[in-house]
Amino acid sequence: MIASKQFGIEDFLSKKIVEACVYAMPTNPVKFNVDNVRVQKILGGGSHDTQVVHGIVVIRGSETSVRHV
């Protein structure tokens, strides 16, 4: 599936996918949920700007007065 979408960078993206899955893997691998790995596209970024992030990526600003927790 990766090869059909991103021809030529399959090796790069597959390493990032494996890294994200390993971070999201629970102690019991049977309980692994693919919904724990998400992709956030950022306008202006290229495929080689890809990073695996622990936590959540929020693109837009806060709609409340809370800025950090």
N, CA, C and O atoms as a MOPAC input file, in Angstrom:
PM7 MOZYME 1SCF
protein

 N      0.81500 1    -1.19000 1     0.00000 1
 C      0.00000 1     0.00000 1     0.00000 1
 C      0.86400 1     1.26100 1     0.00000 1
 O      0.51800 1     2.24300 1    -0.65600 1
 N      1.97300 1     1.24700 1     0.71900 1
 C      2.83400 1     2.42800 1     0.75900 1
 C      3.41400 1     2.69700 1    -0.62000 1
 O      3.46400 1     3.84700 1    -1.05500 1
 N      3.84600 1     1.66500 1    -1.30500 1
 C      4.48400 1     1.83400 1    -2.61100 1
 C      3.55100 1     2.47900 1    -3.62300 1
 O      4.00300 1     3.24700 1    -4.47300 1
 N      2.26900 1     2.18500 1    -3.54900 1
 C      1.34200 1     2.74500 1    -4.52600 1
 C      1.05500 1     4.21300 1    -4.25000 1
 O      0.70400 1     4.94800 1    -5.17200 1
 N      1.19600 1     4.66300 1    -2.99500 1
 C      0.89700 1     6.04400 1    -2.63100 1
 C      2.13000 1     6.94700 1    -2.69300 1
 O      2.03100 1     8.10100 1    -3.11000 1
 N      3.27200 1     6.43800 1    -2.28900 1
 C      4.49600 1     7.23800 1    -2.18600 1
 C      5.64700 1     6.53400 1    -2.90100 1
 O      6.59100 1     6.07000 1    -2.26200 1
 N      5.56700 1     6.46000 1    -4.20200 1
 C      6.56100 1     5.74000 1    -4.98700 1
 C      7.94300 1     6.36400 1    -4.80400 1
 O      8.10900 1     7.57200 1    -4.97300 1
 N      8.92800 1     5.54300 1    -4.45900 1
 C     10.31200 1     5.98200 1    -4.34600 1
 C     10.78300 1     6.24500 1    -2.92600 1
 O     11.98900 1     6.28600 1    -2.68600 1
 N      9.87800 1     6.42300 1    -1.98200 1
 C     10.29300 1     6.67300 1    -0.59000 1
 C      9.70500 1     5.63300 1     0.36000 1
 O      9.50200 1     5.91000 1     1.54200 1
 N      9.43600 1     4.45300 1    -0.15200 1
 C      8.84200 1     3.39800 1     0.65500 1
 C      9.71900 1     3.02300 1     1.83400 1
 O      9.21500 1     2.82100 1     2.93900 1
 N     11.03100 1     2.92500 1     1.61600 1
 C     11.95500 1     2.54500 1     2.69100 1
 C     11.93900 1     3.56900 1     3.81800 1
 O     11.90600 1     3.20000 1     4.99200 1
 N     11.96200 1     4.84500 1     3.47100 1
 C     11.94300 1     5.92100 1     4.47000 1
 C     10.65100 1     5.88400 1     5.28500 1
 O     10.68900 1     5.92200 1     6.51500 1
 N      9.51000 1     5.81100 1     4.60000 1
 C      8.22700 1     5.83700 1     5.29700 1
 C      7.98100 1     4.56600 1     6.10700 1
 O      7.38900 1     4.63100 1     7.18400 1
 N      8.42300 1     3.41700 1     5.60700 1
 C      8.19400 1     2.16900 1     6.34300 1
 C      8.94400 1     2.18700 1     7.67400 1
 O      8.44600 1     1.64500 1     8.66100 1
 N     10.13500 1     2.79900 1     7.72400 1
 C     10.87900 1     2.91800 1     8.98500 1
 C     10.12600 1     3.81000 1     9.96600 1
 O     10.09500 1     3.52200 1    11.16300 1
 N      9.52100 1     4.88600 1     9.47600 1
 C      8.74700 1     5.78500 1    10.34100 1
 C      7.48800 1     5.09400 1    10.85800 1
 O      7.10000 1     5.29300 1    12.00900 1
 N      6.85200 1     4.29100 1    10.02100 1
 C      5.65500 1     3.55700 1    10.43000 1
 C      6.00300 1     2.54600 1    11.52000 1
 O      5.28100 1     2.41900 1    12.50900 1
 N      7.10400 1     1.83200 1    11.33500 1
 C      7.53900 1     0.85500 1    12.33900 1
 C      7.85700 1     1.56700 1    13.65100 1
 O      7.48000 1     1.08300 1    14.71900 1
 N      8.53800 1     2.69800 1    13.58900 1
 C      8.87300 1     3.45800 1    14.79300 1
 C      7.60500 1     3.87900 1    15.54600 1
 O      7.54300 1     3.74800 1    16.76900 1
 N      6.60800 1     4.37600 1    14.83500 1
 C      5.35100 1     4.79200 1    15.46500 1
 C      4.62200 1     3.61000 1    16.08300 1
 O      4.06900 1     3.72700 1    17.17600 1
 N      4.61600 1     2.47600 1    15.39700 1
 C      3.93800 1     1.28400 1    15.93000 1
 C      4.63500 1     0.75300 1    17.17800 1
 O      3.97100 1     0.31600 1    18.11800 1
 N      5.96400 1     0.78600 1    17.19500 1
 C      6.70500 1     0.31800 1    18.36900 1
 C      6.40300 1     1.21900 1    19.56800 1
 O      6.23800 1     0.71800 1    20.68000 1
 N      6.32600 1     2.53800 1    19.36300 1
 C      5.99000 1     3.45300 1    20.45800 1
 C      4.58400 1     3.19000 1    20.99100 1
 O      4.34600 1     3.30800 1    22.19300 1
 N      3.66100 1     2.83700 1    20.11700 1
 C      2.26500 1     2.63600 1    20.51800 1
 C      1.97600 1     1.22000 1    21.00800 1
 O      0.86200 1     0.94200 1    21.45300 1
 N      2.95000 1     0.32500 1    20.93600 1
 C      2.74100 1    -1.08100 1    21.29100 1
 C      2.56800 1    -1.25400 1    22.79600 1
 O      3.44900 1    -0.86000 1    23.56100 1
 N      1.44800 1    -1.83600 1    23.24000 1
 C      1.27100 1    -2.11600 1    24.66900 1
 C      2.11300 1    -3.32100 1    25.09500 1
 O      2.70000 1    -3.99900 1    24.25300 1
 N      2.17000 1    -3.58100 1    26.38900 1
 C      2.96200 1    -4.72100 1    26.86400 1
 C      2.42800 1    -6.04300 1    26.33500 1
 O      3.19000 1    -6.99000 1    26.13700 1
 N      1.11900 1    -6.10900 1    26.10600 1
 C      0.51200 1    -7.30300 1    25.50500 1
 C      0.21100 1    -6.98000 1    24.03500 1
 O     -0.76800 1    -6.28800 1    23.75700 1
 N      1.02100 1    -7.46000 1    23.09800 1
 C      0.85200 1    -7.11400 1    21.68600 1
 C     -0.50700 1    -7.47700 1    21.09900 1
 O     -0.90000 1    -6.91000 1    20.08000 1
 N     -1.23200 1    -8.40300 1    21.71300 1
 C     -2.55100 1    -8.78200 1    21.22200 1
 C     -3.51600 1    -7.59400 1    21.32500 1
 O     -4.47500 1    -7.49800 1    20.55900 1
 N     -3.25500 1    -6.69900 1    22.27200 1
 C     -4.12500 1    -5.54300 1    22.49800 1
 C     -3.73700 1    -4.32700 1    21.65900 1
 O     -4.26900 1    -3.23900 1    21.88200 1
 N     -2.82300 1    -4.48600 1    20.70100 1
 C     -2.41600 1    -3.36000 1    19.85100 1
 C     -3.60700 1    -2.84000 1    19.05800 1
 O     -4.34600 1    -3.61700 1    18.45300 1
 N     -3.78900 1    -1.52800 1    19.06400 1
 C     -4.89100 1    -0.88600 1    18.35100 1
 C     -4.29700 1     0.06900 1    17.31600 1
 O     -3.57200 1     0.99500 1    17.67900 1
 N     -4.59200 1    -0.14100 1    16.04700 1
 C     -4.03100 1     0.70300 1    14.98500 1
 C     -4.50400 1     2.15200 1    15.10400 1
 O     -3.86900 1     3.04600 1    14.54500 1
 N     -5.59300 1     2.40200 1    15.81100 1
 C     -6.07200 1     3.77100 1    15.99200 1
 C     -5.16500 1     4.58800 1    16.90500 1
 O     -5.32300 1     5.80600 1    16.99300 1
 N     -4.22000 1     3.94700 1    17.58600 1
 C     -3.27500 1     4.66700 1    18.43300 1
 C     -2.15800 1     5.31600 1    17.62500 1
 O     -1.35500 1     6.06700 1    18.17700 1
 N     -2.09800 1     5.03700 1    16.33700 1
 C     -1.10600 1     5.65800 1    15.44400 1
 C     -1.87000 1     6.51800 1    14.46100 1
 O     -2.68900 1     6.01100 1    13.69400 1
 N     -1.61000 1     7.81100 1    14.47500 1
 C     -2.30800 1     8.75400 1    13.59800 1
 C     -1.30600 1     9.50300 1    12.72800 1
 O     -0.12400 1     9.59400 1    13.05800 1
 N     -1.79100 1    10.03400 1    11.62300 1
 C     -0.97200 1    10.83500 1    10.71500 1
 C     -1.56300 1    12.23100 1    10.66200 1
 O     -2.76500 1    12.39700 1    10.45500 1
 N     -0.70900 1    13.24200 1    10.85000 1
 C     -1.13600 1    14.63400 1    10.74700 1
 C     -0.35100 1    15.26900 1     9.61400 1
 O      0.87600 1    15.35400 1     9.67800 1
 N     -1.03900 1    15.71100 1     8.59000 1
 C     -0.38300 1    16.37600 1     7.46700 1
 C     -0.27000 1    17.85800 1     7.78200 1
 O     -1.21600 1    18.46600 1     8.28200 1
 N      0.89300 1    18.44200 1     7.48700 1
 C      1.11200 1    19.86200 1     7.71300 1
 C      1.40800 1    20.50600 1     6.37100 1
 O      2.31600 1    20.07800 1     5.65900 1
 N      0.64600 1    21.53200 1     6.02400 1
 C      0.82800 1    22.20300 1     4.74200 1
 C      2.24200 1    22.74800 1     4.60800 1
 O      2.79300 1    23.31500 1     5.55200 1
 N      2.81600 1    22.57200 1     3.44300 1
 C      4.15200 1    23.07300 1     3.16100 1
 C      5.25800 1    22.09700 1     3.50500 1
 O      6.41400 1    22.32900 1     3.15000 1
 N      4.93600 1    21.02100 1     4.18200 1
 C      5.94300 1    20.03500 1     4.55000 1
 C      6.07400 1    18.96300 1     3.48200 1
 O      5.12400 1    18.67500 1     2.75500 1
 N      7.24400 1    18.38600 1     3.39600 1
 C      7.47700 1    17.31000 1     2.45300 1
 C      7.55300 1    15.97200 1     3.16800 1
 O      7.55600 1    15.92200 1     4.39700 1
 N      7.61300 1    14.91000 1     2.41900 1
 C      7.65400 1    13.56800 1     3.00100 1
 C      8.89200 1    13.36300 1     3.86100 1
 O      8.83500 1    12.65300 1     4.86500 1
 N     10.00600 1    13.96900 1     3.48400 1
 C     11.24500 1    13.79400 1     4.24300 1
 C     11.27900 1    14.65300 1     5.49700 1
 O     12.24400 1    14.58000 1     6.25700 1
 N     10.26000 1    15.46000 1     5.73300 1
 C     10.12800 1    16.22000 1     6.98000 1
 C      9.38100 1    15.40600 1     8.04300 1
 O      9.10900 1    15.91100 1     9.13200 1
 N      9.05400 1    14.16500 1     7.73100 1
 C      8.26900 1    13.30400 1     8.61200 1
 C      8.98400 1    13.06200 1     9.93300 1
 O     10.18200 1    12.78100 1     9.96200 1
 N      8.22700 1    13.17500 1    11.03800 1
 C      8.74400 1    12.88900 1    12.37100 1
 C      7.72300 1    12.06200 1    13.13300 1
 O      6.51700 1    12.19900 1    12.92500 1
 N      8.21300 1    11.20400 1    14.01300 1
 C      7.34000 1    10.46400 1    14.91400 1
 C      7.34600 1    11.22800 1    16.23400 1
 O      8.40700 1    11.52400 1    16.78300 1
 N      6.14800 1    11.54800 1    16.74100 1
 C      6.01100 1    12.36400 1    17.94100 1
 C      5.26100 1    11.58000 1    19.00000 1
 O      4.21800 1    10.99100 1    18.71600 1
 N      5.78800 1    11.56700 1    20.23000 1
 C      5.03900 1    11.00500 1    21.36100 1
 C      4.00600 1    12.03800 1    21.76900 1
 O      4.35800 1    13.19200 1    22.01400 1
 N      2.76800 1    11.66200 1    21.84600 1
 C      1.73100 1    12.59300 1    22.26400 1
 C      0.83800 1    12.98800 1    21.10800 1
 O      0.60000 1    12.20100 1    20.19100 1
 N      0.34400 1    14.22500 1    21.16100 1
 C     -0.62400 1    14.71300 1    20.18800 1
 C     -0.06200 1    15.94800 1    19.48900 1
 O      0.57000 1    16.79100 1    20.12600 1
 N     -0.28800 1    16.05200 1    18.20700 1
 C      0.10200 1    17.23800 1    17.44500 1
 C     -1.13600 1    18.09400 1    17.25000 1
 O     -2.14700 1    17.62800 1    16.72500 1
 N     -1.05300 1    19.36400 1    17.67800 1
 C     -2.16200 1    20.29100 1    17.52600 1
 C     -1.68800 1    21.40100 1    16.59000 1
 O     -0.71300 1    22.09300 1    16.88500 1
 N     -2.37000 1    21.56600 1    15.47600 1
 C     -1.96100 1    22.53300 1    14.46200 1
 C     -2.49200 1    23.93200 1    14.76600 1
 O     -1.75200 1    24.90900 1    14.65400 1
 N     -3.74000 1    24.03900 1    15.14200 1
 C     -4.31800 1    25.35800 1    15.35800 1
 C     -4.19200 1    25.78400 1    16.81500 1
 O     -3.93800 1    24.95400 1    17.68700 1
 N     -4.36700 1    27.06100 1    17.07500 1
 C     -4.25400 1    27.59400 1    18.42200 1
 C     -5.41000 1    27.18000 1    19.31600 1
 O     -6.43700 1    26.69400 1    18.84300 1
 N     -5.23200 1    27.37700 1    20.59200 1
 C     -6.26000 1    27.03700 1    21.57700 1
 C     -7.45600 1    27.96900 1    21.44300 1
 O     -7.29200 1    29.16300 1    21.19100 1
 N     -8.65600 1    27.42800 1    21.61000 1
 C     -9.87000 1    28.23200 1    21.56100 1
 C    -10.25900 1    28.75000 1    22.93900 1
 O    -11.26800 1    29.43900 1    23.08700 1
 N     -9.45400 1    28.41700 1    23.94900 1
 C     -9.69500 1    28.89600 1    25.30000 1
 C     -8.49500 1    29.71200 1    25.76000 1
 O     -7.55300 1    29.92700 1    24.99700 1
 N     -8.53300 1    30.16400 1    27.00300 1
 C     -7.41200 1    30.93900 1    27.53000 1
 C     -6.27800 1    30.03800 1    28.02500 1
 O     -5.20500 1    30.54300 1    28.35800 1
 N     -6.48600 1    28.72500 1    28.08200 1
 C     -5.45000 1    27.78600 1    28.53600 1
 C     -4.44700 1    27.61000 1    27.40300 1
 O     -4.82200 1    27.25500 1    26.28600 1
 N     -3.17200 1    27.85800 1    27.69100 1
 C     -2.11500 1    27.73200 1    26.67700 1
 C     -1.16300 1    26.58400 1    26.95800 1
 O     -0.60600 1    26.03600 1    26.00700 1
 N     -0.94200 1    26.18600 1    28.19900 1
 C     -0.13800 1    25.00700 1    28.54200 1
 C     -0.77500 1    24.28400 1    29.72100 1
 O     -1.53200 1    24.84800 1    30.51100 1
 N     -0.42300 1    23.00200 1    29.79300 1
 C     -0.91400 1    22.16900 1    30.89200 1
 C      0.28300 1    21.45900 1    31.49600 1
 O      0.13100 1    20.69200 1    32.44700 1

